């Protein structure tokens, strides 16, 4: 589901800083956009 996509996107971030920069809401907006 979307939860897995969010986790995958966060894991795919090159650094932990980038992962923290993307909140679940922002990731959802990116996917829906």
LUMLUMDREN-2810 file (N, C-alpha, C; in Angstrom, 1 decimal):
<atoms>
<atom><aa>X</aa><ch>A</ch><at>N</at><xx>0.8</xx><yy>-1.2</yy><zz>0.0</zz></atom>
<atom><aa>X</aa><ch>A</ch><at>CA</at><xx>0.0</xx><yy>0.0</yy><zz>0.0</zz></atom>
<atom><aa>X</aa><ch>A</ch><at>C</at><xx>0.8</xx><yy>1.3</yy><zz>0.0</zz></atom>
<atom><aa>X</aa><ch>A</ch><at>N</at><xx>0.2</xx><yy>2.4</yy><zz>0.2</zz></atom>
<atom><aa>X</aa><ch>A</ch><at>CA</at><xx>0.9</xx><yy>3.7</yy><zz>0.2</zz></atom>
<atom><aa>X</aa><ch>A</ch><at>C</at><xx>2.0</xx><yy>3.7</yy><zz>1.3</zz></atom>
<atom><aa>X</aa><ch>A</ch><at>N</at><xx>1.7</xx><yy>3.0</yy><zz>2.4</zz></atom>
<atom><aa>X</aa><ch>A</ch><at>CA</at><xx>2.7</xx><yy>3.0</yy><zz>3.5</zz></atom>
<atom><aa>X</aa><ch>A</ch><at>C</at><xx>4.0</xx><yy>2.4</yy><zz>3.0</zz></atom>
<atom><aa>X</aa><ch>A</ch><at>N</at><xx>3.9</xx><yy>1.4</yy><zz>2.3</zz></atom>
<atom><aa>X</aa><ch>A</ch><at>CA</at><xx>5.2</xx><yy>0.7</yy><zz>1.8</zz></atom>
<atom><aa>X</aa><ch>A</ch><at>C</at><xx>5.9</xx><yy>1.7</yy><zz>0.8</zz></atom>
<atom><aa>X</aa><ch>A</ch><at>N</at><xx>5.1</xx><yy>2.4</yy><zz>0.0</zz></atom>
<atom><aa>X</aa><ch>A</ch><at>CA</at><xx>5.7</xx><yy>3.3</yy><zz>-1.0</zz></atom>
<atom><aa>X</aa><ch>A</ch><at>C</at><xx>6.5</xx><yy>4.4</yy><zz>-0.2</zz></atom>
<atom><aa>X</aa><ch>A</ch><at>N</at><xx>5.8</xx><yy>4.9</yy><zz>0.9</zz></atom>
<atom><aa>X</aa><ch>A</ch><at>CA</at><xx>6.4</xx><yy>6.0</yy><zz>1.7</zz></atom>
<atom><aa>X</aa><ch>A</ch><at>C</at><xx>7.7</xx><yy>5.5</yy><zz>2.3</zz></atom>
<atom><aa>X</aa><ch>A</ch><at>N</at><xx>7.7</xx><yy>4.3</yy><zz>2.8</zz></atom>
<atom><aa>X</aa><ch>A</ch><at>CA</at><xx>8.9</xx><yy>3.7</yy><zz>3.4</zz></atom>
<atom><aa>X</aa><ch>A</ch><at>C</at><xx>10.0</xx><yy>3.6</yy><zz>2.3</zz></atom>
<atom><aa>X</aa><ch>A</ch><at>N</at><xx>9.6</xx><yy>3.1</yy><zz>1.2</zz></atom>
<atom><aa>X</aa><ch>A</ch><at>CA</at><xx>10.6</xx><yy>2.9</yy><zz>0.1</zz></atom>
<atom><aa>X</aa><ch>A</ch><at>C</at><xx>11.2</xx><yy>4.2</yy><zz>-0.3</zz></atom>
<atom><aa>X</aa><ch>A</ch><at>N</at><xx>10.4</xx><yy>5.2</yy><zz>-0.5</zz></atom>
<atom><aa>X</aa><ch>A</ch><at>CA</at><xx>10.9</xx><yy>6.5</yy><zz>-0.9</zz></atom>
<atom><aa>X</aa><ch>A</ch><at>C</at><xx>11.9</xx><yy>7.0</yy><zz>0.2</zz></atom>
<atom><aa>X</aa><ch>A</ch><at>N</at><xx>11.6</xx><yy>6.9</yy><zz>1.4</zz></atom>
<atom><aa>X</aa><ch>A</ch><at>CA</at><xx>12.4</xx><yy>7.4</yy><zz>2.5</zz></atom>
<atom><aa>X</aa><ch>A</ch><at>C</at><xx>13.7</xx><yy>6.6</yy><zz>2.5</zz></atom>
<atom><aa>X</aa><ch>A</ch><at>N</at><xx>13.7</xx><yy>5.3</yy><zz>2.3</zz></atom>
<atom><aa>X</aa><ch>A</ch><at>CA</at><xx>14.9</xx><yy>4.5</yy><zz>2.2</zz></atom>
<atom><aa>X</aa><ch>A</ch><at>C</at><xx>15.7</xx><yy>4.8</yy><zz>1.0</zz></atom>
<atom><aa>X</aa><ch>A</ch><at>N</at><xx>15.1</xx><yy>5.3</yy><zz>0.0</zz></atom>
<atom><aa>X</aa><ch>A</ch><at>CA</at><xx>15.8</xx><yy>5.6</yy><zz>-1.3</zz></atom>
<atom><aa>X</aa><ch>A</ch><at>C</at><xx>16.5</xx><yy>6.9</yy><zz>-1.2</zz></atom>
<atom><aa>X</aa><ch>A</ch><at>N</at><xx>16.2</xx><yy>7.7</yy><zz>-0.1</zz></atom>
<atom><aa>X</aa><ch>A</ch><at>CA</at><xx>16.8</xx><yy>9.0</yy><zz>0.0</zz></atom>
<atom><aa>X</aa><ch>A</ch><at>C</at><xx>18.3</xx><yy>8.8</yy><zz>0.2</zz></atom>
<atom><aa>X</aa><ch>A</ch><at>N</at><xx>19.2</xx><yy>9.6</yy><zz>-0.4</zz></atom>
<atom><aa>X</aa><ch>A</ch><at>CA</at><xx>20.6</xx><yy>9.4</yy><zz>-0.4</zz></atom>
<atom><aa>X</aa><ch>A</ch><at>C</at><xx>21.2</xx><yy>9.6</yy><zz>1.1</zz></atom>
<atom><aa>X</aa><ch>A</ch><at>N</at><xx>20.5</xx><yy>10.5</yy><zz>1.9</zz></atom>
<atom><aa>X</aa><ch>A</ch><at>CA</at><xx>21.0</xx><yy>10.7</yy><zz>3.2</zz></atom>
<atom><aa>X</aa><ch>A</ch><at>C</at><xx>19.9</xx><yy>10.8</yy><zz>4.2</zz></atom>
<atom><aa>X</aa><ch>A</ch><at>N</at><xx>20.2</xx><yy>10.6</yy><zz>5.5</zz></atom>
<atom><aa>X</aa><ch>A</ch><at>CA</at><xx>19.1</xx><yy>10.6</yy><zz>6.5</zz></atom>
<atom><aa>X</aa><ch>A</ch><at>C</at><xx>18.5</xx><yy>12.0</yy><zz>6.6</zz></atom>
<atom><aa>X</aa><ch>A</ch><at>N</at><xx>19.4</xx><yy>13.0</yy><zz>6.3</zz></atom>
<atom><aa>X</aa><ch>A</ch><at>CA</at><xx>18.9</xx><yy>14.4</yy><zz>6.3</zz></atom>
<atom><aa>X</aa><ch>A</ch><at>C</at><xx>17.8</xx><yy>14.6</yy><zz>5.3</zz></atom>
<atom><aa>X</aa><ch>A</ch><at>N</at><xx>18.0</xx><yy>14.0</yy><zz>4.1</zz></atom>
<atom><aa>X</aa><ch>A</ch><at>CA</at><xx>17.0</xx><yy>14.1</yy><zz>3.1</zz></atom>
<atom><aa>X</aa><ch>A</ch><at>C</at><xx>15.7</xx><yy>13.4</yy><zz>3.5</zz></atom>
<atom><aa>X</aa><ch>A</ch><at>N</at><xx>15.9</xx><yy>12.2</yy><zz>4.1</zz></atom>
<atom><aa>X</aa><ch>A</ch><at>CA</at><xx>14.7</xx><yy>11.5</yy><zz>4.6</zz></atom>
<atom><aa>X</aa><ch>A</ch><at>C</at><xx>13.9</xx><yy>12.2</yy><zz>5.6</zz></atom>
<atom><aa>X</aa><ch>A</ch><at>N</at><xx>14.6</xx><yy>12.9</yy><zz>6.5</zz></atom>
<atom><aa>X</aa><ch>A</ch><at>CA</at><xx>13.9</xx><yy>13.7</yy><zz>7.5</zz></atom>
<atom><aa>X</aa><ch>A</ch><at>C</at><xx>13.2</xx><yy>14.9</yy><zz>6.8</zz></atom>
<atom><aa>X</aa><ch>A</ch><at>N</at><xx>13.8</xx><yy>15.5</yy><zz>5.7</zz></atom>
<atom><aa>X</aa><ch>A</ch><at>CA</at><xx>13.3</xx><yy>16.7</yy><zz>5.1</zz></atom>
<atom><aa>X</aa><ch>A</ch><at>C</at><xx>11.9</xx><yy>16.3</yy><zz>4.5</zz></atom>
<atom><aa>X</aa><ch>A</ch><at>N</at><xx>11.7</xx><yy>15.1</yy><zz>4.1</zz></atom>
<atom><aa>X</aa><ch>A</ch><at>CA</at><xx>10.5</xx><yy>14.7</yy><zz>3.4</zz></atom>
<atom><aa>X</aa><ch>A</ch><at>C</at><xx>9.5</xx><yy>14.1</yy><zz>4.5</zz></atom>
<atom><aa>X</aa><ch>A</ch><at>N</at><xx>8.5</xx><yy>14.9</yy><zz>4.8</zz></atom>
<atom><aa>X</aa><ch>A</ch><at>CA</at><xx>7.4</xx><yy>14.4</yy><zz>5.7</zz></atom>
<atom><aa>X</aa><ch>A</ch><at>C</at><xx>6.5</xx><yy>13.5</yy><zz>4.9</zz></atom>
<atom><aa>X</aa><ch>A</ch><at>N</at><xx>5.8</xx><yy>12.6</yy><zz>5.6</zz></atom>
<atom><aa>X</aa><ch>A</ch><at>CA</at><xx>4.8</xx><yy>11.7</yy><zz>5.0</zz></atom>
<atom><aa>X</aa><ch>A</ch><at>C</at><xx>3.8</xx><yy>12.5</yy><zz>4.1</zz></atom>
<atom><aa>X</aa><ch>A</ch><at>N</at><xx>3.4</xx><yy>13.6</yy><zz>4.6</zz></atom>
<atom><aa>X</aa><ch>A</ch><at>CA</at><xx>2.5</xx><yy>14.4</yy><zz>3.8</zz></atom>
<atom><aa>X</aa><ch>A</ch><at>C</at><xx>3.1</xx><yy>14.9</yy><zz>2.5</zz></atom>
<atom><aa>X</aa><ch>A</ch><at>N</at><xx>4.3</xx><yy>15.3</yy><zz>2.5</zz></atom>
<atom><aa>X</aa><ch>A</ch><at>CA</at><xx>5.0</xx><yy>15.8</yy><zz>1.3</zz></atom>
<atom><aa>X</aa><ch>A</ch><at>C</at><xx>5.2</xx><yy>14.6</yy><zz>0.3</zz></atom>
<atom><aa>X</aa><ch>A</ch><at>N</at><xx>5.5</xx><yy>13.4</yy><zz>0.9</zz></atom>
<atom><aa>X</aa><ch>A</ch><at>CA</at><xx>5.7</xx><yy>12.3</yy><zz>0.0</zz></atom>
<atom><aa>X</aa><ch>A</ch><at>C</at><xx>4.4</xx><yy>11.9</yy><zz>-0.6</zz></atom>
<atom><aa>X</aa><ch>A</ch><at>N</at><xx>3.3</xx><yy>12.0</yy><zz>0.1</zz></atom>
<atom><aa>X</aa><ch>A</ch><at>CA</at><xx>2.0</xx><yy>11.6</yy><zz>-0.5</zz></atom>
<atom><aa>X</aa><ch>A</ch><at>C</at><xx>1.7</xx><yy>12.6</yy><zz>-1.6</zz></atom>
<atom><aa>X</aa><ch>A</ch><at>N</at><xx>1.9</xx><yy>13.9</yy><zz>-1.3</zz></atom>
<atom><aa>X</aa><ch>A</ch><at>CA</at><xx>1.7</xx><yy>14.9</yy><zz>-2.4</zz></atom>
<atom><aa>X</aa><ch>A</ch><at>C</at><xx>2.5</xx><yy>14.6</yy><zz>-3.6</zz></atom>
<atom><aa>X</aa><ch>A</ch><at>N</at><xx>3.7</xx><yy>14.2</yy><zz>-3.4</zz></atom>
<atom><aa>X</aa><ch>A</ch><at>CA</at><xx>4.6</xx><yy>13.9</yy><zz>-4.6</zz></atom>
<atom><aa>X</aa><ch>A</ch><at>C</at><xx>4.0</xx><yy>12.7</yy><zz>-5.4</zz></atom>
<atom><aa>X</aa><ch>A</ch><at>N</at><xx>3.5</xx><yy>11.7</yy><zz>-4.7</zz></atom>
<atom><aa>X</aa><ch>A</ch><at>CA</at><xx>3.0</xx><yy>10.5</yy><zz>-5.3</zz></atom>
<atom><aa>X</aa><ch>A</ch><at>C</at><xx>1.7</xx><yy>10.9</yy><zz>-6.1</zz></atom>
<atom><aa>X</aa><ch>A</ch><at>N</at><xx>0.8</xx><yy>11.6</yy><zz>-5.4</zz></atom>
<atom><aa>X</aa><ch>A</ch><at>CA</at><xx>-0.5</xx><yy>12.0</yy><zz>-6.0</zz></atom>
<atom><aa>X</aa><ch>A</ch><at>C</at><xx>-0.3</xx><yy>13.0</yy><zz>-7.2</zz></atom>
<atom><aa>X</aa><ch>A</ch><at>N</at><xx>0.7</xx><yy>13.8</yy><zz>-7.1</zz></atom>
<atom><aa>X</aa><ch>A</ch><at>CA</at><xx>0.9</xx><yy>14.9</yy><zz>-8.1</zz></atom>
<atom><aa>X</aa><ch>A</ch><at>C</at><xx>1.2</xx><yy>14.3</yy><zz>-9.4</zz></atom>
</atoms>
